[in-house]
Amino acid sequence: MLKNYFFVLLTLLFIPLIANVSAETFDINMPTGSASPDAPYFWQNEKTGEATGDITISVGDTIVWKNGDQAKHTITSGTVEDGPDGIFGGSNFLVPGEFYKFTFTEKGQYPYYCLVHPWMVGIVTVTDGYKIIPNVGKDAGDGLTSFNVDYQFTGIISNPVVNEDQKSITFQVASDPKSIDHNLMLLLPTDLIEGPYIVFVDGEQNLRFEYLADTNVNTIEIELTENTNEITVIGTKIVPEFGVLSLMVLGMAVTSLIVVQKSKNSMKF
């Protein structure tokens, strides 16, 4: 009995360590000259190698912002338009050589900027193991209805283009050449595109995919290669032509026309 008690106690103590074993730390540097609005770039993202303050991480990961500039900067959670939101960072200055780090424990999108140099902006996107393609469908219908599409892939899926006539969405693919796993899992909201689906990879129909239907989100798993450049998913219904806001505006316009017409008719008599 005593042995079992100690086993349970040790298990409870090590659960947090086990749960956080896959957490990672990523650096975002502010290079020399980033205080100038004319600087060629303001950030050095060591995760992707890109000169951007935008980064996608998983829940439990940590970002370390390092000031490699000769000027003071702040890491302030929020937006230039709405101001600080107090989630992380603040108004404290990072002098040259200093750093600020923050661990993200909840899924979401977290914009930030520098109070002194408001052109220095970025977004931390925190996922539960999935990456996010934002605003899919904004180029279709009324332009007011869009969706976030989650996906799992060692590379990057980007530049979604909706074709309303074909009822399709085309994505650009950038595989990770270092990975041996090139399988893609796409989570498609049913309000964006309904199944069942036909999949094309680089212009050729692909029959090696699995489709799991659900009420709100359908899942597609597609076998890709390191040379894949483009995928197209064709469904049975695409993002609606009229969003809720457009329908309200259309309804008000129709009502106004009816009132005006009745008013004209009453004046005749």
NORDA-V846383 format. One record per pair of residues at least 24 apart in sequence whose C-alpha atoms are under 10 Angstrom apart, sorted by the first residue. I is the first residue (numbers start at 1). J is the second residue. If there is no record, write none. Layout:
# NORDA-V846383
I,J ; I,J
This chain:
# NORDA-V846383
19,60 ; 20,59 ; 20,60 ; 20,61 ; 21,60 ; 22,58 ; 22,59 ; 22,60 ; 22,61 ; 23,57 ; 23,58 ; 23,59 ; 23,60 ; 23,61 ; 23,62 ; 23,103 ; 24,57 ; 24,58 ; 24,59 ; 24,60 ; 24,61 ; 24,62 ; 24,63 ; 24,103 ; 25,57 ; 25,60 ; 25,61 ; 25,62 ; 25,63 ; 25,64 ; 25,101 ; 25,102 ; 25,103 ; 26,55 ; 26,57 ; 26,61 ; 26,62 ; 26,63 ; 26,64 ; 26,65 ; 26,101 ; 27,62 ; 27,63 ; 27,64 ; 27,65 ; 27,66 ; 27,99 ; 27,100 ; 27,101 ; 28,52 ; 28,53 ; 28,54 ; 28,55 ; 28,63 ; 28,64 ; 28,65 ; 28,66 ; 28,67 ; 28,99 ; 28,101 ; 29,53 ; 29,64 ; 29,65 ; 29,66 ; 29,67 ; 29,68 ; 29,69 ; 29,99 ; 30,65 ; 30,66 ; 30,67 ; 30,68 ; 30,69 ; 30,70 ; 30,71 ; 30,73 ; 30,96 ; 30,97 ; 30,99 ; 30,120 ; 31,66 ; 31,67 ; 31,68 ; 31,69 ; 31,70 ; 32,67 ; 32,68 ; 32,69 ; 32,70 ; 32,71 ; 32,96 ; 33,68 ; 33,69 ; 33,70 ; 33,71 ; 34,67 ; 34,68 ; 34,69 ; 34,70 ; 34,71 ; 34,73 ; 34,117 ; 34,119 ; 34,120 ; 35,69 ; 35,70 ; 35,71 ; 35,72 ; 35,73 ; 35,114 ; 35,116 ; 35,117 ; 35,118 ; 35,119 ; 35,120 ; 36,71 ; 36,117 ; 36,119 ; 36,120 ; 37,117 ; 37,118 ; 37,119 ; 37,120 ; 38,119 ; 41,120 ; 42,69 ; 42,119 ; 42,120 ; 42,121 ; 42,122 ; 43,67 ; 43,68 ; 43,120 ; 43,121 ; 43,122 ; 44,68 ; 52,120 ; 52,121 ; 52,122 ; 52,123 ; 53,111 ; 53,112 ; 53,113 ; 53,120 ; 53,121 ; 53,122 ; 53,123 ; 53,124 ; 54,110 ; 54,111 ; 54,112 ; 54,121 ; 54,122 ; 54,123 ; 54,124 ; 54,125 ; 55,109 ; 55,122 ; 55,123 ; 55,124 ; 55,125 ; 55,126 ; 56,109 ; 56,123 ; 56,124 ; 56,125 ; 56,126 ; 56,127 ; 56,129 ; 56,130 ; 56,131 ; 56,132 ; 57,104 ; 57,107 ; 57,124 ; 57,125 ; 57,126 ; 57,127 ; 57,128 ; 57,129 ; 57,130 ; 57,131 ; 58,104 ; 58,105 ; 58,106 ; 58,107 ; 58,108 ; 58,125 ; 58,126 ; 58,127 ; 58,128 ; 58,129 ; 58,130 ; 58,131 ; 59,103 ; 59,104 ; 59,105 ; 59,106 ; 59,107 ; 59,108 ; 59,125 ; 59,126 ; 59,127 ; 59,128 ; 59,129 ; 59,130 ; 60,102 ; 60,103 ; 60,104 ; 60,105 ; 60,106 ; 60,107 ; 60,126 ; 60,127 ; 60,128 ; 61,102 ; 61,103 ; 61,104 ; 61,105 ; 61,126 ; 61,127 ; 62,101 ; 62,102 ; 62,103 ; 62,104 ; 62,105 ; 63,100 ; 63,101 ; 63,102 ; 63,103 ; 63,104 ; 63,124 ; 64,99 ; 64,100 ; 64,101 ; 64,102 ; 64,103 ; 65,94 ; 65,98 ; 65,99 ; 65,100 ; 65,101 ; 65,102 ; 66,94 ; 66,95 ; 66,96 ; 66,97 ; 66,98 ; 66,99 ; 66,100 ; 66,101 ; 67,93 ; 67,94 ; 67,95 ; 67,96 ; 67,97 ; 67,98 ; 67,99 ; 67,100 ; 68,94 ; 68,95 ; 68,96 ; 68,97 ; 68,98 ; 68,99 ; 69,94 ; 69,95 ; 69,96 ; 69,97 ; 69,98 ; 70,95 ; 70,96 ; 70,97 ; 71,95 ; 71,96 ; 71,97 ; 71,116 ; 72,96 ; 72,97 ; 72,98 ; 72,114 ; 72,116 ; 72,117 ; 73,98 ; 73,113 ; 73,114 ; 73,115 ; 73,116 ; 73,117 ; 73,120 ; 74,99 ; 74,100 ; 74,112 ; 74,113 ; 74,114 ; 74,115 ; 74,116 ; 74,117 ; 74,118 ; 74,120 ; 75,99 ; 75,100 ; 75,101 ; 75,112 ; 75,113 ; 75,114 ; 75,115 ; 75,116 ; 75,120 ; 75,121 ; 75,122 ; 76,111 ; 76,112 ; 76,113 ; 76,114 ; 76,115 ; 76,121 ; 77,110 ; 77,111 ; 77,112 ; 77,113 ; 77,114 ; 77,115 ; 77,121 ; 77,122 ; 77,123 ; 77,124 ; 78,110 ; 78,111 ; 78,112 ; 78,113 ; 78,114 ; 78,121 ; 78,122 ; 78,123 ; 79,110 ; 79,111 ; 79,112 ; 79,113 ; 79,114 ; 79,115 ; 79,118 ; 79,121 ; 79,122 ; 79,123 ; 80,111 ; 80,112 ; 80,113 ; 80,114 ; 80,115 ; 80,117 ; 80,118 ; 80,119 ; 80,120 ; 80,121 ; 81,118 ; 83,112 ; 83,113 ; 83,115 ; 84,111 ; 84,112 ; 84,113 ; 84,115 ; 85,110 ; 85,111 ; 85,112 ; 87,111 ; 87,112 ; 88,112 ; 89,113 ; 89,114 ; 90,114 ; 90,115 ; 91,115 ; 91,116 ; 129,153 ; 130,185 ; 130,186 ; 130,187 ; 131,155 ; 131,156 ; 131,157 ; 131,186 ; 132,156 ; 132,157 ; 132,158 ; 132,186 ; 132,187 ; 133,157 ; 133,158 ; 133,159 ; 133,160 ; 133,171 ; 134,158 ; 134,159 ; 134,160 ; 135,160 ; 136,160 ; 136,161 ; 136,162 ; 136,169 ; 136,188 ; 136,192 ; 136,239 ; 137,161 ; 137,162 ; 137,163 ; 137,164 ; 137,169 ; 137,192 ; 137,193 ; 137,238 ; 137,239 ; 137,240 ; 138,162 ; 138,239 ; 139,163 ; 139,164 ; 140,164 ; 140,238 ; 140,239 ; 140,240 ; 140,241 ; 140,242 ; 141,238 ; 141,239 ; 141,240 ; 141,241 ; 141,242 ; 141,243 ; 141,246 ; 142,239 ; 142,240 ; 142,241 ; 142,242 ; 142,243 ; 142,244 ; 142,245 ; 142,246 ; 142,247 ; 143,239 ; 143,241 ; 143,242 ; 143,243 ; 143,246 ; 144,241 ; 144,242 ; 144,243 ; 144,244 ; 144,245 ; 144,246 ; 145,191 ; 145,192 ; 145,239 ; 145,240 ; 145,241 ; 145,242 ; 145,243 ; 145,244 ; 145,245 ; 145,246 ; 146,191 ; 146,192 ; 146,239 ; 146,243 ; 147,188 ; 147,189 ; 147,191 ; 147,192 ; 147,239 ; 148,187 ; 148,188 ; 148,189 ; 148,192 ; 149,186 ; 149,187 ; 149,188 ; 149,189 ; 149,192 ; 149,217 ; 150,185 ; 150,186 ; 150,187 ; 150,188 ; 150,189 ; 150,217 ; 150,219 ; 151,184 ; 151,185 ; 151,186 ; 151,187 ; 151,188 ; 151,219 ; 151,220 ; 151,221 ; 152,182 ; 152,183 ; 152,184 ; 152,185 ; 152,186 ; 152,187 ; 152,221 ; 153,181 ; 153,182 ; 153,183 ; 153,184 ; 153,185 ; 153,186 ; 153,224 ; 154,178 ; 154,179 ; 154,180 ; 154,181 ; 154,182 ; 154,183 ; 154,184 ; 155,179 ; 155,181 ; 155,182 ; 155,183 ; 155,184 ; 155,226 ; 156,184 ; 157,184 ; 157,186 ; 157,229 ; 157,230 ; 157,231 ; 158,230 ; 160,231 ; 160,232 ; 161,232 ; 162,192 ; 162,193 ; 162,232 ; 162,233 ; 162,234 ; 162,238 ; 162,239 ; 163,232 ; 163,234 ; 163,238 ; 163,239 ; 164,237 ; 164,238 ; 164,239 ; 164,240 ; 164,241 ; 165,237 ; 165,238 ; 166,233 ; 166,234 ; 166,235 ; 166,236 ; 166,237 ; 166,238 ; 167,192 ; 167,193 ; 167,194 ; 167,233 ; 167,234 ; 167,235 ; 167,236 ; 167,237 ; 167,238 ; 167,239 ; 168,193 ; 168,194 ; 168,197 ; 168,198 ; 168,199 ; 168,232 ; 168,233 ; 168,234 ; 168,235 ; 168,236 ; 168,237 ; 168,238 ; 168,239 ; 169,193 ; 169,199 ; 169,231 ; 169,232 ; 169,233 ; 169,234 ; 169,235 ; 169,238 ; 170,199 ; 170,200 ; 170,201 ; 170,230 ; 170,231 ; 170,232 ; 170,233 ; 170,234 ; 171,201 ; 171,229 ; 171,230 ; 171,231 ; 171,232 ; 171,233 ; 172,202 ; 172,228 ; 172,229 ; 172,230 ; 172,231 ; 172,232 ; 173,201 ; 173,202 ; 173,224 ; 173,226 ; 173,227 ; 173,228 ; 173,229 ; 173,230 ; 173,231 ; 174,226 ; 174,227 ; 174,228 ; 174,229 ; 174,230 ; 175,224 ; 175,225 ; 175,226 ; 175,227 ; 175,228 ; 175,229 ; 176,225 ; 176,226 ; 176,227 ; 177,225 ; 177,226 ; 177,227 ; 178,226 ; 179,226 ; 180,225 ; 180,226 ; 181,223 ; 181,224 ; 181,225 ; 181,226 ; 182,222 ; 182,223 ; 182,224 ; 182,225 ; 182,226 ; 182,227 ; 182,228 ; 183,209 ; 183,221 ; 183,222 ; 183,223 ; 183,224 ; 183,225 ; 183,226 ; 184,209 ; 184,220 ; 184,221 ; 184,222 ; 184,223 ; 184,224 ; 184,225 ; 185,209 ; 185,210 ; 185,211 ; 185,219 ; 185,220 ; 185,221 ; 185,222 ; 185,223 ; 186,211 ; 186,217 ; 186,218 ; 186,219 ; 186,220 ; 186,221 ; 186,222 ; 187,212 ; 187,216 ; 187,217 ; 187,218 ; 187,219 ; 187,220 ; 187,221 ; 188,213 ; 188,214 ; 188,216 ; 188,217 ; 188,218 ; 188,219 ; 188,220 ; 188,233 ; 189,214 ; 189,215 ; 189,216 ; 189,217 ; 189,218 ; 189,219 ; 189,239 ; 190,214 ; 190,215 ; 190,216 ; 190,217 ; 190,218 ; 190,219 ; 190,235 ; 190,237 ; 190,238 ; 190,239 ; 191,215 ; 191,216 ; 191,217 ; 191,237 ; 191,238 ; 191,239 ; 191,240 ; 192,216 ; 192,217 ; 192,235 ; 192,237 ; 192,238 ; 192,239 ; 192,240 ; 193,217 ; 193,218 ; 193,233 ; 193,234 ; 193,235 ; 193,236 ; 193,237 ; 193,238 ; 193,239 ; 193,240 ; 194,218 ; 194,234 ; 194,235 ; 194,236 ; 194,237 ; 194,238 ; 194,239 ; 195,219 ; 195,220 ; 195,233 ; 195,234 ; 195,235 ; 195,236 ; 195,237 ; 195,238 ; 196,233 ; 196,234 ; 196,235 ; 196,236 ; 196,237 ; 197,232 ; 197,233 ; 197,234 ; 197,235 ; 197,236 ; 197,237 ; 198,232 ; 198,233 ; 198,234 ; 198,235 ; 198,236 ; 199,231 ; 199,232 ; 199,233 ; 199,234 ; 199,235 ; 200,230 ; 200,231 ; 200,232 ; 200,233 ; 200,234 ; 201,225 ; 201,228 ; 201,229 ; 201,230 ; 201,231 ; 201,232 ; 201,233 ; 202,227 ; 202,228 ; 202,229 ; 202,230 ; 202,231 ; 202,232 ; 203,229 ; 203,230 ; 203,231 ; 203,232 ; 204,231 ; 204,232 ; 205,231 ; 205,232 ; 205,233 ; 206,231 ; 206,232
